[in-house]
Amino acid sequence: MTVKQPQMMTIRQVAKTGILSEHALRIMLKAGKLPAIYVGNKALINYDKLCEQLSALEADTSAKTVQGWC
């Protein structure tokens, strides 16, 4: 049984992927909505969990939109 290591990235590294802007990530971090841990003053974001969160959010909003049209 192997355990997958989470891919931890800084805010700037996540922003360079193009998922969200650096500003949006910092706001979400301050609100406590990012899967992150702090190492000293630096926040490290679990990139895999962030992608899962955004996918779930996208699925929820698309389902609500479809239900709204019916």
N, CA, C and O of each residue as an XYZ file, in Angstrom:
280
protein
N       0.840     -1.178      0.000
C       0.000      0.000      0.000
C       0.884      1.240      0.000
O       1.712      1.426      0.891
N       0.702      2.066     -0.989
C       1.492      3.285     -1.068
C       0.594      4.489     -0.825
O      -0.559      4.524     -1.256
N       1.137      5.457     -0.138
C       0.412      6.686      0.150
C       0.975      7.777     -0.754
O       2.187      7.987     -0.819
N       0.084      8.461     -1.442
C       0.516      9.523     -2.353
C       0.836     10.785     -1.560
O       0.034     11.229     -0.738
N       1.987     11.349     -1.804
C       2.383     12.602     -1.164
C       1.596     13.746     -1.798
O       1.500     13.823     -3.023
N       1.036     14.633     -0.982
C       0.324     15.778     -1.565
C       1.310     16.749     -2.215
O       2.431     16.932     -1.740
N       0.877     17.350     -3.283
C       1.702     18.335     -3.972
C       1.458     19.687     -3.312
O       0.406     20.296     -3.505
N       2.421     20.149     -2.544
C       2.299     21.399     -1.815
C       2.988     22.502     -2.614
O       4.126     22.347     -3.057
N       2.276     23.622     -2.792
C       2.796     24.735     -3.579
C       2.530     26.048     -2.855
O       1.586     26.162     -2.073
N       3.372     27.029     -3.127
C       3.143     28.369     -2.580
C       2.021     29.043     -3.383
O       1.609     28.549     -4.432
N       1.546     30.159     -2.877
C       0.489     30.904     -3.566
C       0.968     31.324     -4.952
O       0.226     31.214     -5.929
N       2.174     31.792     -5.036
C       2.708     32.245     -6.320
C       2.796     31.089     -7.319
O       2.497     31.273     -8.499
N       3.198     29.913     -6.868
C       3.296     28.753     -7.752
C       1.919     28.327     -8.254
O       1.763     27.982     -9.425
N       0.928     28.351     -7.376
C      -0.431     27.987     -7.790
C      -0.955     29.019     -8.787
O      -1.594     28.656     -9.775
N      -0.691     30.289     -8.539
C      -1.147     31.345     -9.443
C      -0.530     31.182    -10.829
O      -1.179     31.483    -11.831
N       0.710     30.714    -10.901
C       1.367     30.522    -12.202
C       0.727     29.404    -13.016
O       0.905     29.357    -14.233
N      -0.020     28.498    -12.369
C      -0.711     27.448    -13.110
C      -1.902     28.000    -13.873
O      -2.375     27.378    -14.825
N      -2.396     29.177    -13.456
C      -3.506     29.810    -14.150
C      -4.875     29.463    -13.588
O      -5.889     29.877    -14.151
N      -4.930     28.722    -12.503
C      -6.224     28.351    -11.927
C      -6.930     29.574    -11.359
O      -8.083     29.843    -11.694
N      -6.245     30.304    -10.508
C      -6.771     31.518     -9.899
C      -5.653     32.545     -9.826
O      -4.472     32.202     -9.892
N      -6.035     33.794     -9.690
C      -5.021     34.833     -9.568
C      -4.410     34.794     -8.166
O      -4.987     34.234     -7.233
N      -3.251     35.392     -8.045
C      -2.566     35.446     -6.761
C      -3.421     36.197     -5.734
O      -3.490     35.810     -4.568
N      -4.064     37.268     -6.182
C      -4.911     38.063     -5.291
C      -6.088     37.224     -4.772
O      -6.388     37.248     -3.578
N      -6.745     36.492     -5.659
C      -7.886     35.658     -5.255
C      -7.438     34.573     -4.278
O      -8.140     34.269     -3.314
N      -6.276     33.997     -4.532
C      -5.756     32.963     -3.628
C      -5.479     33.535     -2.243
O      -5.780     32.895     -1.235
N      -4.914     34.726     -2.188
C      -4.610     35.344     -0.891
C      -5.896     35.665     -0.114
O      -5.946     35.506      1.106
N      -6.920     36.110     -0.824
C      -8.203     36.396     -0.171
C      -8.804     35.095      0.376
O      -9.289     35.060      1.507
N      -8.771     34.037     -0.423
C      -9.302     32.750      0.023
C      -8.509     32.195      1.205
O      -9.081     31.597      2.116
N      -7.200     32.393      1.185
C      -6.363     31.929      2.286
C      -6.722     32.652      3.576
O      -6.834     32.036      4.635
N      -6.900     33.956      3.477
C      -7.240     34.751      4.651
C      -8.604     34.353      5.205
O      -8.817     34.388      6.417
N      -9.526     33.974      4.324
C     -10.864     33.549      4.739
C     -10.877     32.108      5.243
O     -11.890     31.645      5.766
N      -9.767     31.401      5.090
C      -9.692     30.017      5.552
C     -10.325     29.013      4.611
O     -10.735     27.935      5.040
N     -10.412     29.353      3.331
C     -11.070     28.491      2.349
C     -10.103     27.688      1.488
O     -10.526     27.037      0.533
N      -8.828     27.723      1.806
C      -7.838     26.964      1.052
C      -7.291     25.825      1.898
O      -7.108     25.980      3.105
N      -7.027     24.674      1.269
C      -6.380     23.578      1.994
C      -4.888     23.882      2.124
O      -4.095     23.501      1.263
N      -4.515     24.562      3.191
C      -3.140     25.043      3.327
C      -2.617     24.817      4.734
O      -3.377     24.703      5.696
N      -1.302     24.754      4.823
C      -0.617     24.735      6.110
C       0.435     25.830      6.068
O       0.879     26.247      4.998
N       0.821     26.282      7.232
C       1.847     27.313      7.325
C       3.154     26.698      7.776
O       3.191     25.888      8.702
N       4.220     27.091      7.111
C       5.575     26.750      7.516
C       6.252     28.089      7.757
O       6.695     28.756      6.822
N       6.324     28.473      9.029
C       6.780     29.821      9.348
C       5.709     30.798      8.900
O       4.548     30.666      9.285
N       6.084     31.771      8.098
C       5.125     32.732      7.550
C       4.601     32.322      6.185
O       3.687     32.958      5.660
N       5.158     31.279      5.606
C       4.794     30.869      4.249
C       3.650     29.858      4.274
O       3.694     28.874      5.012
N       2.640     30.110      3.470
C       1.514     29.183      3.335
C       1.803     28.231      2.186
O       2.163     28.656      1.089
N       1.644     26.950      2.446
C       1.780     25.933      1.412
C       0.402     25.335      1.158
O      -0.256     24.842      2.074
N      -0.018     25.387     -0.089
C      -1.349     24.952     -0.478
C      -1.276     23.545     -1.048
O      -0.408     23.237     -1.864
N      -2.201     22.693     -0.606
C      -2.309     21.347     -1.153
C      -2.998     21.486     -2.515
O      -4.216     21.655     -2.589
N      -2.216     21.413     -3.573
C      -2.707     21.682     -4.927
C      -3.761     20.667     -5.361
O      -4.744     21.028     -6.010
N      -3.560     19.403     -5.006
C      -4.512     18.366     -5.408
C      -5.885     18.603     -4.778
O      -6.909     18.485     -5.451
N      -5.902     18.934     -3.490
C      -7.180     19.197     -2.820
C      -7.831     20.470     -3.338
O      -9.056     20.546     -3.430
N      -7.030     21.463     -3.673
C      -7.579     22.697     -4.238
C      -8.281     22.399     -5.557
O      -9.375     22.904     -5.808
N      -7.661     21.588     -6.392
C      -8.286     21.219     -7.675
C      -9.593     20.464     -7.445
O     -10.569     20.674     -8.165
N      -9.612     19.582     -6.441
C     -10.840     18.850     -6.114
C     -11.933     19.815     -5.642
O     -13.093     19.689     -6.036
N     -11.555     20.775     -4.797
C     -12.522     21.758     -4.302
C     -13.114     22.567     -5.452
O     -14.326     22.775     -5.512
N     -12.270     23.015     -6.348
C     -12.748     23.826     -7.463
C     -13.621     23.004     -8.407
O     -14.597     23.522     -8.949
N     -13.287     21.735     -8.609
C     -14.113     20.868     -9.456
C     -15.480     20.649     -8.829
O     -16.498     20.679     -9.519
N     -15.500     20.427     -7.512
C     -16.777     20.231     -6.813
C     -17.610     21.502     -6.871
O     -18.825     21.443     -7.058
N     -16.969     22.636     -6.713
C     -17.676     23.913     -6.780
C     -18.263     24.124     -8.172
O     -19.400     24.576     -8.314
N     -17.491     23.798     -9.182
C     -17.962     23.942    -10.559
C     -19.148     23.018    -10.820
O     -20.108     23.406    -11.485
N     -19.077     21.792    -10.293
C     -20.175     20.842    -10.477
C     -21.429     21.328     -9.763
O     -22.532     21.189    -10.290
N     -21.274     21.900     -8.563
C     -22.417     22.415     -7.814
C     -23.079     23.578     -8.539
O     -24.305     23.635     -8.632
N     -22.283     24.499     -9.051
C     -22.861     25.666     -9.715
C     -23.508     25.281    -11.037
O     -24.531     25.857    -11.408
N     -22.938     24.324    -11.754
C     -23.555     23.914    -13.016
C     -24.852     23.157    -12.750
O     -25.802     23.280    -13.524
N     -24.910     22.381    -11.674
C     -26.142     21.672    -11.332
C     -27.235     22.657    -10.938
O     -28.396     22.468    -11.302
N     -26.880     23.704    -10.201
C     -27.854     24.711     -9.795
C     -28.357     25.478    -11.006
O     -29.537     25.820    -11.084
N     -27.467     25.748    -11.944
C     -27.852     26.475    -13.151
C     -28.826     25.647    -13.960
O     -29.828     26.170    -14.448
N     -28.544     24.353    -14.111
C     -29.422     23.476    -14.879
C     -30.777     23.382    -14.197
O     -31.810     23.443    -14.864
N     -30.787     23.232    -12.855
C     -32.045     23.146    -12.140
C     -32.829     24.445    -12.262
O     -34.057     24.423    -12.334
N     -32.142     25.557    -12.287
C     -32.811     26.848    -12.398
C     -33.531     27.031    -13.731
O     -34.534     27.740    -13.812
N     -33.010     26.383    -14.779
C     -33.609     26.535    -16.104
C     -34.810     25.628    -16.300
O     -35.645     25.897    -17.164
N     -34.918     24.572    -15.527
C     -36.024     23.617    -15.721
C     -37.310     24.074    -15.109
O     -38.319     23.373    -15.195
